[in-house]
């Protein structure tokens, strides 16, 4: 296929003009049946990508995969995995309690009750911070959580929040970032807005290129994520059907051969790039898009889950079932003790439908009849960036201003381990020594049993490890943090 390439800047300018004109006070109508069809399709697509992708997870890094055929298969039903089951906890309680935004203190309680195992990287670190009393969003702040700056939790923990916000990308992004801030900040928050916008937009836009362009409009133009998506789109336009050439360009620019960090195998650069590449080179084909997500590699179940969600919304449940693929209507919960264990995929989908119906009305929509059947009139939102990158990413002055009075209050109380951790990470140990020198020793004693869980993490730099050792183990209170604050 031969393509005519306009300059990228001109393409973006034209799209911004088109969207600004077309989204003013626009409403769309959708039957209740079609709404459920698209939500259910998104969930089936997510399960296909996630669970069929597990065998490809981190198998193809140096070279792409060679999956030549793919038949979506849920013959054994679906089951809990970290790509869906943290959101499962949220969605279930959002529906049960009729709350769209669960307060952070409640989110901490939910994690303590239901989310203790089968969590990794930034999510594990966030859970460890909860053990000494931190609540979100501070469990996801870069100054406290060393993996929050790069981890892909902003992507693989966001799909559900767009499935409940059809045609409302700004609302989807606001809800999504509230929940993903539990474990991430900075650039990963931009990925939440990118994908939540794309999924919400896919309810009423079936062209995969237009969906990606809508996602671009949801990004801070100064963000790396904006540049990454723009690069992949450019390579797609240049490379035509040659997805391997696009992958090589991604690998050359955005992968450093490691697992952690922004350019690692589970960092936002590589994973964002290959997810967008699969959607572009998949050319709107459901099976081909997921197959390419597998072959493009790295964290392939993650990328395929996102691709499957978007394509599932576009195609819908009826289309998916008409393909003759095996789907057992079961969602086995074997990872989140205390949560329901007898749900079907349909039950899981219905939780989303229930919340979506409430959210449509809460955002100015209304119930209507469409040719005699129940439906909704939805107020469509223009894709837009709702949270810019913090400057600086570690928010140090904001963090110090907020945490200093808390540190002073708690350094002698039952949360003194938290106070000591905050003071150490924010380089405020010397201030504590000035005003409460006797209290710090006891606080460090309370923190020391948590040392390996927090400071032993390999994602901290060698210089940071030395600093933590000096303060907590050697009690060198003159040590200074090496974070460049």
Secondary structure, DSSP 8 states (H G I E B T S, - for coil): -------HHHHHHHHHHHHHHHTTT-EEEEEHHHHHHHHHHHHHHHHHHHHHHGGGTTT-SSS----------BTT-EE--TTTHHHHHHHHHHHHHT-SS--HHHHHHHHHHH-SSS--HHHHHHHHHHHTT--TTGGG-TTT-TTTTTBTHHHHT-HHHHHTSTT-HHHHHHHHHHHHTTT--THHHHHHHHHHHHHHHHTS---HHHHHHHHHHTS-TTSHHHHHHHHHHHHHHHHTT-HHHHHHHHHHHH--S-SSSTTSTTBHHHHHHHHHHHHHHTTT-HHHHHHHHHHH-SSHHHHHHHHHHHHHHHHHHHHHHHTT--B---EE--SSTTS-S---HHHHHHHHHHHHHHHHHHTT-EEEEETTEEEEEEE-------S---SSTT-HHHHHHHHHHHHHHHTTSTTHHHHHHHHHHTT-HHHHHHHHHHHHHHHHHHHHTTHHHHTT-TTS-HHHHHHHIIIIIS--TT----S--
